[in-house]
Amino acid sequence: MSDNYIVSARKYRPTTFSNVVGQSSLTTTLKNSIASGRLAHAYLFCGPRGVGKTTCARIFAKTINCLSPKPNGDACEECESCRAFNEQRSYNIHELDAASNNSVDDIRQLIEQVNIPPQVGKYKVFIVDEVHMLSTAAFNAFLKTLEEPPKHAIFILATTEKHKLLPTILSRCQIYDFSRMTVQDIVGHLENVAKQEGITYEPAALNVIAQKADGGMRDALSIFDQVASFCQGNITYQQTIADLNVLDYEYYFKLVDYFMAGKIPEIMLTFNDILSKGFEGSHFIGGLNTHFRNLLISRDEATTQLLEVSDDIRQRYAEQAKRCTPKFLYAAIRKCTDCDLNYKLSQNKRLLVELTLIEISQIATGEADGNPSGLRPTKILKPIFTKQGNVAPASAAVSQSASAAQPTSQQNNPKSAEETKKPVPSQQPTAPIPPKETPVATTSANSAHRFSIKQRLSQAQGTVSPQAESTTAQTFQPKVEKLTGGVTEENIITAWHIYESQIPTGEAAIAILMRNYTPHLLNNNSFEVAVSNSMNVDTLRKYEHSILKHIKDSLGTDALTMTIRLQTLAEQPKFYTKPERLKILRATHPALDKLCKELDLDVSLG
Ligand SMILES: [Zn+2]
């Protein structure tokens, strides 16, 4: 028993119901049913991994076989049966891990055991872990036994995925739902383990471990072991975050102070520092968003309990929260959420994060100046905003909230409206294309909202979009090759590539774009081009009229419309980040998933 090298997850596995952490209502119910002698023949323990399902099943098996249970319902730990259980030599408990033994033969072997009555104690307990993994044939074989079990047999089925179980199984079991453990529960248990092991610790460090474990005690204990050995018996916060590759919350506290003070250079340098430590921008933005959320709930005593942090950090949240208005926090959370949503689509991820940080700071200082709308700062950044503003309405795939969160200055600010108007009159004299049909032809009524402000303005003024096109697109006139066969997708694609092959050098952006994307016929008088990001949408729009004209001429038709849109996320598989790719691989390859779980590989940090 005194093996120093037993990992904590095994060494500190609870042996009585009273020791089980974080499931008190559930263990009380189980104890009561044992005390009253009302035992079911089958139990189903559901819940996330590492929350004590198997442990409780074993304790249950021991307790119902105990020859002299304690008044509180726990097993005595002293009788022959308890000793046999504790020394793992009891014949009254059988465990089957259905994740690796899911065949009919495995179940048959188990059923054979069911029919042999126990020699010591009253019950034989059969634990089937990950029961949802059983093959259909195995399930059916098992179902018969489950319907009419001998009196001495009790089944405890455990699963992380209750929804995968057949109703016939569910209806035969008493169901217990295990909850994810709270950070406090886990920290409390880790403190006990640390004390018993003679390990010193900083509370904040245990908090980090508990958060990293995400509600699973087994994970928490194995992380604890790792950190304890890394820190050589003295677990400090700094060493813990270094070992676990966790971003120090100090960064977030510091950044919020900078936001409030409008210290843009410091903000940029801090972000640079974070990137240089190997953290991904999306990870950081997620963390910052959580920080804002924590500040928000720290403002109200009723919600402070939702904060799963140690007491000293709680104090700091409360202190910083006092200096932030709810309005700022809402806006900041919105900004971070938008950034998170757009992160995958963005081609310049760093700039996206930086822009978000600047905007957050401007909201903060805008409020400080008594300008709660935050409009003043957006004016400073007008060039960037104008660019984004033109893009945002066009991006159907980009979240609604993204465009909703954009300041409405593009629409309402007369100054920027004037600026976008400017190119229209200046190019008018050189525009050779008659202002017929174009706005109608290139837009269907219901896709009008996708168009840029520029085009909307020109439409409103009775002018048309060709004037808004770049001069190169107008001067470049590719030769038309007449295609027979009318409007077919093949013909459109052919004309598309004929156009592309004649694009002059120096117009690389559109040439590459047209090589990478092909049009798709929607019906016999319209086609669409779906591109992966808003920059491509902009590029394509510049040539839209010219391309459409070329295709119409090639196909010998005038009744053809072209729609440009952003691809949905599902349409762009090639933009997966490394962690995303791994996630997909894990979902499709159970063996890889198991490996990741067992080695505790953290993929979110790349
Ligand atoms: Zn006993």
Boltz pocket constraint, residues with backbone or C-beta under 6 A from the ligand:
constraints:
  - pocket:
      binder: B
      contacts: [[A, 62], [A, 65], [A, 66], [A, 67], [A, 68], [A, 69], [A, 75], [A, 76], [A, 77], [A, 78], [A, 79], [A, 80], [A, 81], [A, 82], [A, 83]]
      max_distance: 6.0
